[in-house]
Structures are given as structure tokens and as C-alpha cells.
Amino acid sequence: MPALDYKYIADLVSHAQMGDSDAFAELYAATYEKQYYFAYCYLRDEYLAQDALQETYILALKNLSKLKDPTLVIAWLNQINFRICYSL
């Protein structure tokens, strides 16, 4: 997994918050591997990890406007992912 470029990701979040769906797609592409790995390590089941990943990004898309500091998006996604994994 490549290292994350936090400035680039924060810029994507800012654009996505302004309604740019391509920016959210890029945000997903830049972060989904680490989020999947996080879910898989917690759940130890590839199908449940895929479900958790899907729910994570659905909730992120619905609540992206509530994220006040785009530089914290990775921690925010981790928190969403953890809560979903914990509930499964």
C-alpha cells in the first residue's frame, strides 16, 4: 500500500464538500485499500470487511459536509469504519 498524501486527500475532501463527485471518487480510490485492510484485520472475514467498507463510504458521503477539518478525513474514516466493524 502506498503512503497517503494527506494534503492531496484534504484537497479532495474540500472539492467533494463543494459537490464534486469526481473528487469523492478519487478520495475513495486513494483511501479504500487502507480502510479495507483495517476492516479485514478487525473482522477477519473478507466479505464482512467488504460490507464494512461499503457502509463506511456510504456514511462518509452522507456526512462529508459535517467534517470541519479536511485534514482529519483519514482519522474520521477510521472512526466510522471502526464503529461499523464493531457493530457487525
N, C-alpha and C positions, 0 to 999 in steps of 0.2 A: 504494500500500500504506500503510495506516495505521501509525502508530508503535506499538510494542509497549508495553503496560503491564506492566512486569516484576513489580510487586507482585501484580497480579491473576493473572498467569501462575504465580508462585510459589505463590499460594494454591490455584490449580487443581491444581498438582502435589501439594501436600500432601494435598488431598482425594482425588486419584486414587491416591495411595500407600496411602490407607486403604480402597481398594476402590470408590470412587465412579466408576462407568463414565461417568456424565454429565460429570463433571469432566474425564475424559480426552478425551471428545468435544469439549468446549469448548476444551481445550488444543489439540487438533488444529485446530479452526476458527480459533483465534487465531494459529496459527503456520504453517499449511501453505503460505500464499502465499509467505512469505519462504523457506521450505525448498524449495519448487518452483523459485523464481527462482534460488536458489543452485545447485540441481542442473542446471537448464537452462543457466545461464551456464557451468558446468563441462563439461557433456556436449554442448551444442549440438544436442540432439535431444529433441523434446517427449515422445516415447514412452519413451525411456530415462530421462528426468527423472521421468516418472510412475512408472516402475518403481522408481527410486531413492527417491522419496517414499514409496511403499508400503512398501518394505523398511525405511526409516528409522523409520517409525511402528510397524511390527511389532516391530522391535528395541527401540524406546523403551518400548513397552507391556510387553514381556517383562522388561525390565531396569529399569523405573522404581523398583522398590524399592531398587535399589543406589545411586540418586542420593542422596547425603547432604545436599547443599545445594540446595533447590528453586530458589533464586535463580539458579543456574547452568544451568538447563534449556536455555536458548537456545544457549549455548556447547556444551552436551552434545549437543543435536540437530544442531548444525553439524558437530561432530566425527563423529557417526555418519553423517551424510549424506555428508561428505567421503570417509570410508573406503569407503562403498558406491559412490560415484561413481568413486573411484579404481580399484575392483576391476572396474568394468564395461568 
